Amino acid sequence: MDFSYTPKTQEMLARVQKFMDDHIVPRIGQYNEEVHAGNYPVSFMADLRELARSEGLWNMFLPHLKDDEPGTRLTNLEYAPLAELTGRVSWAPEVFNCNAPDTGNMELLHMFASESQREQWLKPLLNGDFHSAFAMTEPDVASSDATNITTLMQREGDDYVINGRKWFISNAARPDCSIFIVMGKTDPNNENVHKQQSMILVPRNTPGLEIIRNPTVLNHHSPEGHCEIVFRNVRVPASNLLGEEGSGFALAQARLGPGRIHHCMRSIGSAQLALELMVERAQERKTFGKYLHQHGSIGEGIAKSRIEIETARLLVLKAAWMMDNVGAKEARREIAMIKALVPTMHTTVADRAMQVFGAMGLTPDTPLADIYTWGRCLRLADGPDEVHLQAIARMEIKESQTKLGATSVYLTPPARN
């Protein structure tokens, strides 16, 4: 495995860095002020997106981007350092049309959409004409087990009628969120619980689709939303079915693999920024006659943070390499490992940085509170830690069963009479 950056990656990295330095970082304060004032989308976002696209910094996340589709085609490994860089500012990925959940939805449509669905929904998303949402999680069941979902999608003639409740649906609060990919059950009595679900495209303006609320997360308000949504007799054409009826569970797995890698890539960027802030702060402040970094506990926290970030980055690069070379199915253990590892690393590093900053670390004067909040959310987004840990354990047990007893040669129990 070779994780070194190719000349193409180095060139793209330099361009994204310059764009961040020139156009995004200087606007962090303005972004915060506008969002706090209730102005969303912020006034400069459309201009920045147009500029990024004109510079070829657009749709960089899609390895199978076609020649006639807008953007820059990169492998997962090539995209990794770019995603890490944009992860330093929470809203930066949107500038490059590389923000979740749009990225996962575009990947899903790229793989499974019909020709008419591609024309109506994929092309505008690739062009950045509007945003999208993915509606799977439900408040009344443990949705980390997708077989639990209860939203019903009943076929009536040439239509599907959808009834159910979803929540924590990212992007749904955006005024230009135009399409929802909704997961529900079209065949709830199928003996194969993984064939009960389907995905259907539901336009935002469809009668019966109601956004109930946008709850805060750790009392943090997300302008794009983590919305609770009700579908009451929502009727859409059967042609809005994505893929085949009963394929929803398989489609969800196909979508979540790359999405988990992207989340982890950006998460490392956030943790890296937190560490940089912590290191600078530890050299500015003194207590008891010493700079903070000269106290053993602070120095140790800095060292551990560097070790943890580097460890996480290497594992994410390995997962990205495997996605590129052997596919998502063969990389599923590595994908589960990074999803279980990286968000905890993210929050651990952010927590240390907040401690070094003292009370200031809890305020909007630094990005640390937002960094911590998003890291904590990631421990649940795209599957909670426990699901990934359980999946890893199952794979280890299954692999071991093919060679049970192989370790006995290393055991030296005393002889028995």
C-alpha positions as CSV (number, residue, x, y, z in Angstrom):
1,M,0.0,0.0,0.0
2,D,1.3,3.4,-1.0
3,F,-0.3,6.4,0.7
4,S,2.1,9.1,-0.7
5,Y,0.4,12.0,-2.4
6,T,0.6,11.9,-6.2
7,P,1.6,15.0,-8.1
8,K,-2.1,15.5,-8.9
9,T,-3.0,15.3,-5.3
10,Q,-0.3,17.7,-4.3
11,E,-1.4,20.2,-7.0
12,M,-5.0,20.0,-5.9
13,L,-4.1,20.3,-2.2
14,A,-2.2,23.5,-2.9
15,R,-5.1,24.9,-4.9
16,V,-7.7,24.0,-2.2
17,Q,-5.4,25.4,0.5
18,K,-5.1,28.7,-1.4
19,F,-8.8,28.9,-1.9
20,M,-9.4,28.2,1.8
21,D,-6.8,30.9,2.8
22,D,-8.1,33.5,0.4
23,H,-11.9,33.1,0.4
24,I,-13.1,30.9,3.3
25,V,-11.1,31.5,6.4
26,P,-11.4,35.3,6.2
27,R,-15.2,34.9,6.1
28,I,-15.6,32.7,9.2
29,G,-16.6,35.6,11.4
30,Q,-19.1,36.9,8.8
31,Y,-20.6,33.4,8.5
32,N,-21.1,33.1,12.2
33,E,-22.6,36.6,12.4
34,E,-25.1,36.0,9.6
35,V,-26.2,32.6,10.9
36,H,-26.6,34.0,14.4
37,A,-28.8,36.8,12.9
38,G,-30.9,34.1,11.2
39,N,-29.7,34.8,7.7
40,Y,-29.3,31.5,5.9
41,P,-28.1,30.7,3.3
42,V,-25.4,33.2,4.1
43,S,-25.0,36.1,1.6
44,F,-21.7,35.0,0.1
45,M,-22.2,31.3,-0.4
46,A,-23.5,31.3,-3.9
47,D,-20.6,33.5,-5.1
48,L,-18.1,31.3,-3.4
49,R,-19.6,28.2,-4.9
50,E,-19.5,29.7,-8.4
51,L,-15.9,30.7,-7.9
52,A,-14.9,27.2,-6.7
53,R,-16.5,25.6,-9.7
54,S,-14.8,28.0,-12.1
55,E,-11.5,27.0,-10.6
56,G,-12.1,23.3,-11.0
57,L,-12.6,22.7,-7.3
58,W,-16.0,21.0,-7.6
59,N,-17.4,17.6,-7.0
60,M,-14.1,16.2,-6.0
61,F,-15.6,13.3,-4.0
62,L,-16.9,11.2,-6.9
63,P,-14.4,8.6,-8.2
64,H,-16.7,7.6,-11.1
65,L,-17.6,11.1,-12.3
66,K,-18.2,11.0,-16.0
67,D,-16.4,13.1,-18.5
68,D,-19.6,15.1,-19.3
69,E,-20.4,15.7,-15.6
70,P,-19.1,18.8,-13.8
71,G,-16.2,18.4,-11.4
72,T,-12.8,16.9,-10.9
73,R,-12.6,13.1,-10.8
74,L,-10.5,11.9,-7.9
75,T,-10.0,8.5,-6.2
76,N,-10.9,8.1,-2.6
77,L,-7.2,8.2,-1.7
78,E,-6.6,11.4,-3.7
79,Y,-9.6,13.1,-2.2
80,A,-8.7,12.2,1.4
81,P,-6.2,15.1,2.1
82,L,-8.6,17.5,0.4
83,A,-11.5,16.5,2.6
84,E,-9.3,16.7,5.6
85,L,-8.3,20.3,4.7
86,T,-11.9,21.4,4.1
87,G,-12.9,19.8,7.4
88,R,-11.1,22.6,9.3
89,V,-14.1,24.8,8.6
90,S,-17.5,23.2,9.1
91,W,-19.2,24.9,6.1
92,A,-16.2,24.8,3.7
93,P,-17.2,21.4,2.0
94,E,-20.4,23.1,0.8
95,V,-18.4,25.6,-1.1
96,F,-16.9,22.8,-3.2
97,N,-20.2,20.9,-3.5
98,C,-18.7,18.2,-1.4
99,N,-20.9,18.4,1.7
100,A,-22.9,15.6,3.3
101,P,-25.6,14.4,2.8
102,D,-25.5,15.7,-0.8
103,T,-22.4,13.7,-1.5
104,G,-23.9,10.4,-0.4
105,N,-27.1,11.2,-2.3
106,M,-25.3,12.0,-5.5
107,E,-23.3,8.8,-5.2
108,L,-26.5,6.8,-4.7
109,L,-28.1,8.5,-7.7
110,H,-25.0,8.0,-9.7
111,M,-25.1,4.3,-9.1
112,F,-28.8,3.5,-9.2
113,A,-30.9,6.3,-10.7
114,S,-32.9,5.7,-13.9
115,E,-32.2,8.0,-16.8
116,S,-35.1,10.2,-16.0
117,Q,-34.1,10.4,-12.4
118,R,-30.6,11.4,-13.4
119,E,-31.9,14.2,-15.5
120,Q,-34.3,15.5,-12.9
121,W,-32.3,15.1,-9.8
122,L,-28.7,14.0,-10.2
123,K,-27.6,16.6,-12.8
124,P,-29.0,19.6,-10.8
125,L,-27.3,18.3,-7.7
126,L,-24.0,17.9,-9.5
127,N,-24.5,21.5,-10.8
128,G,-25.2,22.7,-7.3
129,D,-28.7,24.0,-8.3
130,F,-30.2,22.8,-5.0
131,H,-29.6,20.5,-2.0
132,S,-31.0,17.2,-0.9
133,A,-31.7,15.1,2.2
134,F,-31.6,11.4,3.1
135,A,-34.5,10.3,5.3
136,M,-33.9,7.0,7.1
137,T,-33.6,7.5,10.9
138,E,-36.9,7.4,12.9
139,P,-37.7,8.5,16.4
140,D,-39.8,5.6,17.5
141,V,-37.3,2.7,16.7
142,A,-33.6,2.0,17.1
143,S,-32.7,3.0,13.5
144,S,-29.1,1.8,13.7
145,D,-30.8,-1.5,12.8
146,A,-32.4,-0.5,9.5
147,T,-34.7,-3.5,9.6
148,N,-36.6,-1.7,12.4
149,I,-37.8,1.2,10.4
150,T,-41.6,1.5,10.3
151,T,-42.3,4.1,7.5
152,L,-44.8,2.4,5.1
153,M,-44.7,2.8,1.3
154,Q,-47.8,1.2,-0.1
155,R,-48.3,0.7,-3.8
156,E,-51.6,2.1,-5.1
157,G,-51.9,1.8,-8.9
158,D,-49.1,3.9,-10.5
159,D,-48.2,5.6,-7.2
160,Y,-46.7,4.9,-3.8
161,V,-48.3,6.3,-0.7
162,I,-45.9,7.1,2.2
163,N,-46.7,7.3,5.9
164,G,-44.2,7.7,8.6
165,R,-42.0,9.9,10.8
166,K,-38.3,10.6,10.4
167,W,-35.9,12.7,12.4
168,F,-32.3,14.0,12.5
169,I,-32.6,14.5,8.7
170,S,-29.7,16.7,7.8
171,N,-30.2,19.5,5.2
172,A,-34.0,19.4,5.5
173,A,-34.0,23.0,7.0
174,R,-32.4,24.4,3.9
175,P,-34.8,26.5,1.9
176,D,-33.4,25.0,-1.3
177,C,-33.5,21.4,-0.1
178,S,-35.6,20.1,-3.1
179,I,-35.5,16.3,-2.9
180,F,-35.6,13.7,-0.1
181,I,-34.4,10.1,-0.6
182,V,-36.7,8.3,1.8
183,M,-36.3,4.8,3.1
184,G,-39.3,2.8,4.1
185,K,-41.0,-0.6,3.9
186,T,-42.7,-1.6,0.7
187,D,-43.0,-5.3,1.8
188,P,-43.1,-5.4,5.6
189,N,-44.2,-9.0,5.7
190,N,-41.3,-10.4,3.6
191,E,-39.6,-13.2,5.5
192,N,-36.3,-11.8,4.4
193,V,-36.0,-8.7,6.7
194,H,-33.4,-7.2,4.3
195,K,-35.8,-7.3,1.4
196,Q,-38.6,-5.3,3.1
197,Q,-37.2,-1.9,2.4
198,S,-37.1,0.4,-0.6
199,M,-36.0,3.9,-1.4
200,I,-38.2,6.5,-3.0
201,L,-37.5,10.0,-4.2
202,V,-39.9,12.5,-2.7
203,P,-39.8,16.2,-3.9
204,R,-39.9,18.7,-1.1
205,N,-43.1,20.3,-2.2
206,T,-45.1,17.0,-2.2
207,P,-48.4,17.4,-0.3
208,G,-48.3,15.7,3.1
209,L,-44.6,16.2,3.7
210,E,-44.3,18.4,6.8
211,I,-41.2,19.5,8.6
212,I,-42.1,19.5,12.3
213,R,-39.0,21.0,13.9
214,N,-35.3,21.5,13.7
215,P,-34.0,20.4,17.2
216,T,-30.8,21.7,18.5
217,V,-27.9,19.3,19.2
218,L,-26.1,19.8,22.5
219,N,-28.0,23.1,22.4
220,H,-26.2,23.9,19.2
221,H,-28.4,25.2,16.4
222,S,-27.6,23.8,12.9
223,P,-29.0,26.1,10.2
224,E,-29.1,23.3,7.7
225,G,-31.0,21.2,10.2
226,H,-31.4,17.9,11.9
227,C,-35.1,18.0,11.3
228,E,-38.1,15.9,12.4
229,I,-40.4,15.2,9.4
230,V,-43.8,13.6,9.1
231,F,-45.1,12.0,5.9
232,R,-48.9,11.8,5.9
233,N,-50.3,10.1,2.8
234,V,-47.5,11.4,0.7
235,R,-48.2,10.3,-2.9
236,V,-45.5,10.0,-5.5
237,P,-45.3,8.2,-8.9
238,A,-44.0,4.7,-8.9
239,S,-41.3,5.9,-11.2
240,N,-39.8,7.7,-8.2
241,L,-38.6,4.3,-6.9
242,L,-34.8,4.3,-6.7
243,G,-33.4,1.0,-7.9
244,E,-35.7,-2.1,-7.4
245,E,-38.4,-2.6,-4.9
246,G,-36.9,-4.4,-1.9
247,S,-33.4,-3.1,-2.6
248,G,-33.4,-0.4,0.0
249,F,-31.2,-2.1,2.6
250,A,-28.6,-2.9,0.0
251,L,-28.7,0.7,-1.4
252,A,-28.2,2.0,2.2
253,Q,-25.1,-0.1,2.6
254,A,-23.7,1.1,-0.7
255,R,-24.4,4.7,0.3
256,L,-23.0,4.6,3.8
257,G,-19.6,3.1,2.9
258,P,-18.1,6.1,1.1
259,G,-20.0,8.5,3.4
260,R,-18.3,7.1,6.4
261,I,-14.9,7.6,4.8
262,H,-15.8,11.2,3.9
263,H,-17.0,12.0,7.5
264,C,-13.8,10.6,8.9
265,M,-11.6,12.5,6.5
266,R,-13.2,15.8,7.5
267,S,-13.2,14.8,11.1
268,I,-9.4,14.5,11.1
269,G,-9.2,18.0,9.7
270,S,-11.3,19.3,12.6
271,A,-9.1,17.5,15.1
272,Q,-5.9,18.8,13.5
273,L,-7.2,22.3,13.8
274,A,-8.1,21.7,17.5
275,L,-4.5,20.5,18.1
276,E,-3.0,23.5,16.4
277,L,-5.1,25.8,18.5
278,M,-4.2,23.9,21.7
279,V,-0.4,24.0,20.9
280,E,-0.4,27.8,20.3
281,R,-2.5,28.5,23.4
282,A,-0.2,26.3,25.5
283,Q,2.7,28.6,24.4
284,E,0.9,31.8,25.2
285,R,-0.4,31.3,28.8
286,K,1.5,30.8,32.0
287,T,0.4,29.3,35.3
288,F,2.5,29.0,38.4
289,G,5.5,30.4,36.6
290,K,5.4,28.0,33.7
291,Y,4.0,28.0,30.2
292,L,1.0,25.6,30.0
293,H,2.9,23.2,27.7
294,Q,5.6,22.9,30.4
295,H,3.2,21.3,32.8
296,G,3.4,17.5,32.4
297,S,-0.4,16.9,31.9
298,I,-0.7,19.5,29.1
299,G,2.4,18.3,27.3
300,E,1.2,14.8,27.5
301,G,-2.2,15.8,26.1
302,I,-0.5,17.5,23.1
303,A,1.7,14.4,22.5
304,K,-1.3,12.0,22.8
305,S,-3.3,14.1,20.4
306,R,-0.6,14.0,17.7
307,I,-0.3,10.2,18.1
308,E,-4.1,9.7,17.9
309,I,-4.5,12.0,14.8
310,E,-1.7,10.3,13.0
311,T,-3.0,6.8,13.8
312,A,-6.5,7.7,12.7
313,R,-5.2,9.3,9.5
314,L,-3.2,6.2,8.5
315,L,-6.2,4.0,9.1
316,V,-8.5,6.3,7.0
317,L,-5.9,6.3,4.2
318,K,-5.8,2.5,4.3
319,A,-9.6,2.4,4.1
320,A,-9.6,4.8,1.2
321,W,-6.9,2.8,-0.6
322,M,-8.9,-0.4,-0.2
323,M,-12.1,1.3,-1.4
324,D,-10.2,2.2,-4.6
325,N,-8.4,-1.1,-5.1
326,V,-10.7,-3.9,-3.8
327,G,-14.0,-2.2,-3.3
328,A,-16.3,-1.3,-0.5
329,K,-17.3,-4.8,0.3
330,E,-13.7,-5.9,0.9
331,A,-13.0,-2.7,2.8
332,R,-16.0,-3.0,5.2
333,R,-13.9,-4.0,8.2
334,E,-11.6,-1.0,7.7
335,I,-14.6,1.3,7.1
336,A,-16.2,0.1,10.4
337,M,-12.9,0.6,12.2
338,I,-12.4,4.2,11.1
339,K,-16.0,5.0,12.0
340,A,-15.6,3.6,15.5
341,L,-12.2,5.2,16.0
342,V,-12.2,8.7,14.4
343,P,-15.1,10.4,16.0
344,T,-13.9,9.5,19.5
345,M,-10.4,10.7,18.6
346,H,-12.1,13.9,17.3
347,T,-13.9,14.6,20.6
348,T,-11.0,13.6,22.7
349,V,-8.6,16.1,21.0
350,A,-11.3,18.8,21.0
351,D,-11.9,18.3,24.7
352,R,-8.2,18.6,25.5
353,A,-8.0,21.8,23.5
354,M,-11.0,23.2,25.3
355,Q,-9.4,22.5,28.6
356,V,-6.2,24.3,27.6
357,F,-8.3,27.3,26.5
358,G,-10.2,27.3,29.8
359,A,-13.5,29.2,29.8
360,M,-12.8,30.7,26.4
361,G,-12.9,27.2,24.9
362,L,-16.6,27.0,25.7
363,T,-17.5,30.2,23.9
364,P,-18.1,31.1,20.3
365,D,-14.8,33.0,20.4
366,T,-13.1,29.8,19.2
367,P,-14.4,27.0,16.9
368,L,-13.7,24.4,19.6
369,A,-17.3,24.1,21.0
370,D,-18.6,23.5,17.4
371,I,-15.7,21.1,16.7
372,Y,-16.6,19.1,19.8
373,T,-20.3,19.1,19.1
374,W,-19.9,17.8,15.6
375,G,-17.5,15.1,16.7
376,R,-20.0,14.0,19.3
377,C,-22.7,13.8,16.7
378,L,-20.5,11.7,14.4
379,R,-20.4,9.0,17.1
380,L,-24.1,8.5,16.1
381,A,-24.3,9.6,12.5
382,D,-24.1,6.8,9.9
383,G,-24.3,4.3,12.7
384,P,-23.4,4.5,16.4
385,D,-20.0,3.3,17.7
386,E,-21.5,0.1,19.1
387,V,-22.8,-1.1,15.7
388,H,-19.4,-0.7,14.1
389,L,-17.6,-2.4,17.0
390,Q,-20.1,-5.3,16.9
391,A,-19.5,-5.6,13.1
392,I,-15.8,-5.7,13.6
393,A,-16.1,-8.3,16.3
394,R,-18.3,-10.5,14.1
395,M,-15.8,-10.3,11.3
396,E,-12.9,-11.3,13.6
397,I,-14.9,-14.2,14.9
398,K,-15.8,-15.4,11.5
399,E,-12.2,-15.2,10.2
400,S,-11.0,-17.0,13.3
401,Q,-13.4,-19.9,12.8
402,T,-11.6,-20.9,9.6
403,K,-8.5,-21.7,11.5
404,L,-9.6,-22.6,15.1
405,G,-6.8,-24.1,17.1
406,A,-4.0,-22.4,15.1
407,T,-2.8,-20.6,18.2
408,S,-2.5,-23.8,20.3
409,V,1.2,-24.1,19.3
410,Y,1.9,-21.0,21.3
411,L,0.5,-22.4,24.5
412,T,2.7,-24.2,27.0
413,P,0.5,-25.7,29.7
414,P,2.1,-28.0,32.2
415,A,1.9,-31.7,31.3
416,R,-0.9,-33.7,33.0
417,N,-0.3,-37.1,34.6
